[in-house]
Amino acid sequence: MTQVDLCTRLRVENEELQKKCQAQGAKGQAFDALNTQHTHLQKAHTTQAAYIQRLQKEQQKIEAYQTTITMQETVISKMEDLIAKKLDKLRGSAKHGVDQAVLVAKDQRIQALQSQVEGNDHARLLAAKDQRIQALEGQLVENATSASAEISQLKLRLFELEMNSS
């Protein structure tokens, strides 16, 4: 083998090695780009997972609020029925001496609270229903106290009449 042949062969091998080196460099750059994309996708996945967890927690809270609202609506409905029966009983009986204007004002207050509650968001709806429940409870206590006092007065009067007739 001559020196010319040897130089030619070395030159060809050198060119092949340079092509392989360039190909490896391109593959290395592609690998770096893919690695960067992978890192970016991992961060996006982590962010998305955190967001999904937050949404799931919010959904759980909403379901709890809905359950609470349903329960409170049932309680309020029962309270309204109870008060309506009590009002009908008191309106029908003049013996109890309950001021009709007070009952009408309280009924209007309840209706105002009902209209105020409609159209509001859940938090305001809950607050208004709590106020309504408190108003209804207060009215029940007041009516019971008033009726109890009147019953006591009537019993005392009956006792006095029985004592006078004896």
VEXDREN-2710 file (C-alpha; in Angstrom, 1 decimal):
% VEXDREN-2710
k/r/px/py/pz
1/MET/0.0/0.0/0.0
2/THR/1.3/3.3/-1.0
3/GLN/1.3/6.5/0.9
4/VAL/-1.2/7.9/-1.5
5/ASP/-3.6/5.0/-1.0
6/LEU/-3.1/5.3/2.7
7/CYS/-3.8/9.1/2.7
8/THR/-6.9/8.5/0.6
9/ARG/-8.2/5.8/2.9
10/LEU/-7.5/7.9/5.9
11/ARG/-9.2/10.9/4.3
12/VAL/-12.3/8.7/3.5
13/GLU/-12.3/7.4/7.1
14/ASN/-11.9/10.9/8.4
15/GLU/-14.9/12.1/6.4
16/GLU/-17.0/9.1/7.5
17/LEU/-16.0/9.9/11.1
18/GLN/-16.9/13.6/10.7
19/LYS/-20.3/12.6/9.2
20/LYS/-20.9/10.2/12.2
21/CYS/-19.8/12.9/14.6
22/GLN/-22.2/15.4/13.0
23/ALA/-25.0/12.9/13.1
24/GLN/-24.3/12.2/16.8
25/GLY/-24.3/16.0/17.5
26/ALA/-27.7/16.3/15.8
27/LYS/-29.0/13.3/17.8
28/GLY/-27.6/14.9/21.0
29/GLN/-29.4/18.2/20.2
30/ALA/-32.6/16.3/19.5
31/PHE/-32.2/14.5/22.8
32/ASP/-31.7/17.8/24.6
33/ALA/-34.8/19.2/23.0
34/LEU/-36.8/16.1/23.9
35/ASN/-35.5/16.2/27.4
36/THR/-36.5/19.9/27.7
37/GLN/-40.0/19.1/26.4
38/HIS/-40.2/16.2/28.8
39/THR/-39.3/18.5/31.8
40/HIS/-41.9/21.0/30.6
41/LEU/-44.6/18.3/30.3
42/GLN/-43.8/17.0/33.8
43/LYS/-44.2/20.5/35.2
44/ALA/-47.5/20.9/33.3
45/HIS/-48.7/17.6/34.6
46/THR/-47.9/18.5/38.2
47/THR/-49.7/21.9/37.8
48/GLN/-52.7/20.1/36.2
49/ALA/-52.8/17.5/39.0
50/ALA/-52.8/20.3/41.6
51/TYR/-55.6/22.1/39.8
52/ILE/-57.7/18.9/39.5
53/GLN/-57.2/18.3/43.3
54/ARG/-58.4/21.8/44.0
55/LEU/-61.4/21.3/41.8
56/GLN/-62.2/18.1/43.5
57/LYS/-62.1/19.7/47.0
58/GLU/-64.3/22.5/45.8
59/GLN/-66.8/19.9/44.4
60/GLN/-66.8/18.2/47.7
61/LYS/-67.6/21.5/49.5
62/ILE/-70.4/22.2/47.0
63/GLU/-71.9/18.8/47.6
64/ALA/-71.8/19.5/51.3
65/TYR/-73.4/22.9/50.8
66/GLN/-76.1/21.3/48.7
67/THR/-76.8/18.7/51.3
68/THR/-77.0/21.4/54.0
69/ILE/-79.3/23.6/51.9
70/THR/-81.6/20.7/51.2
71/MET/-81.7/19.8/54.9
72/GLN/-82.4/23.5/55.9
73/GLU/-85.1/23.8/53.2
74/THR/-86.8/20.8/54.7
75/VAL/-86.5/22.3/58.2
76/ILE/-87.7/25.7/57.1
77/SER/-90.7/24.1/55.2
78/LYS/-91.7/22.3/58.4
79/MET/-91.3/25.4/60.4
80/GLU/-93.4/27.4/57.9
81/ASP/-96.1/24.7/58.1
82/LEU/-96.0/24.8/61.9
83/ILE/-96.2/28.6/62.0
84/ALA/-98.9/28.7/59.4
85/LYS/-101.0/26.2/61.5
86/LYS/-100.3/28.2/64.6
87/LEU/-101.3/31.4/62.8
88/ASP/-104.4/29.9/61.5
89/LYS/-105.3/28.6/65.0
90/LEU/-104.6/32.0/66.5
91/ARG/-106.5/33.9/63.8
92/GLY/-109.4/31.5/64.2
93/SER/-109.6/31.9/67.9
94/ALA/-110.2/35.4/69.3
95/LYS/-109.7/34.1/72.9
96/HIS/-105.9/34.2/72.7
97/GLY/-105.9/38.0/72.2
98/VAL/-102.9/38.0/69.9
99/ASP/-102.6/41.3/68.0
100/GLN/-103.4/40.6/64.4
101/ALA/-101.1/43.5/63.3
102/VAL/-98.1/41.8/65.0
103/LEU/-98.9/38.5/63.2
104/VAL/-99.3/40.3/59.8
105/ALA/-96.0/42.2/60.3
106/LYS/-94.2/38.9/61.2
107/ASP/-95.7/37.2/58.2
108/GLN/-94.6/40.1/55.9
109/ARG/-91.1/39.9/57.4
110/ILE/-91.0/36.2/56.6
111/GLN/-92.2/36.9/53.0
112/ALA/-89.6/39.7/52.7
113/LEU/-86.9/37.3/53.8
114/GLN/-88.1/34.7/51.3
115/SER/-88.0/37.2/48.4
116/GLN/-84.6/38.4/49.5
117/VAL/-83.3/34.8/49.5
118/GLU/-84.4/34.1/45.9
119/GLY/-81.8/34.9/43.3
120/ASN/-78.8/35.0/45.7
121/ASP/-75.8/32.8/45.7
122/HIS/-75.5/29.8/48.1
123/ALA/-73.7/31.6/50.9
124/ARG/-76.3/34.4/51.0
125/LEU/-79.1/31.8/50.7
126/LEU/-77.8/30.0/53.7
127/ALA/-77.5/33.2/55.7
128/ALA/-81.0/34.3/54.8
129/LYS/-82.4/30.9/55.7
130/ASP/-80.7/31.0/59.1
131/GLN/-82.2/34.4/59.7
132/ARG/-85.6/33.1/58.7
133/ILE/-85.2/30.1/61.0
134/GLN/-84.3/32.4/63.9
135/ALA/-87.2/34.7/63.1
136/LEU/-89.6/31.7/63.0
137/GLU/-88.2/30.4/66.3
138/GLY/-88.5/33.7/67.9
139/GLN/-92.1/34.0/66.7
140/LEU/-92.9/30.5/68.0
141/VAL/-91.4/31.3/71.4
142/GLU/-93.2/34.6/71.6
143/ASN/-96.5/33.0/70.6
144/ALA/-96.1/30.2/73.0
145/THR/-95.2/32.6/75.8
146/SER/-98.2/34.8/75.0
147/ALA/-100.6/31.8/74.8
148/SER/-99.1/30.3/78.0
149/ALA/-99.6/33.6/79.8
150/GLU/-103.2/33.9/78.6
151/ILE/-103.9/30.3/79.6
152/SER/-102.5/31.0/83.0
153/GLN/-104.7/34.1/83.3
154/LEU/-107.8/32.2/82.2
155/LYS/-107.1/29.4/84.7
156/LEU/-106.6/31.9/87.5
157/ARG/-109.9/33.6/86.5
158/LEU/-111.7/30.3/86.3
159/PHE/-110.3/29.4/89.8
160/GLU/-111.5/32.8/91.2
161/LEU/-114.9/32.2/89.7
162/GLU/-115.1/28.8/91.1
163/MET/-114.1/30.1/94.5
164/ASN/-116.6/32.9/94.4
165/SER/-119.4/30.5/93.4
166/SER/-118.7/28.1/96.3
END
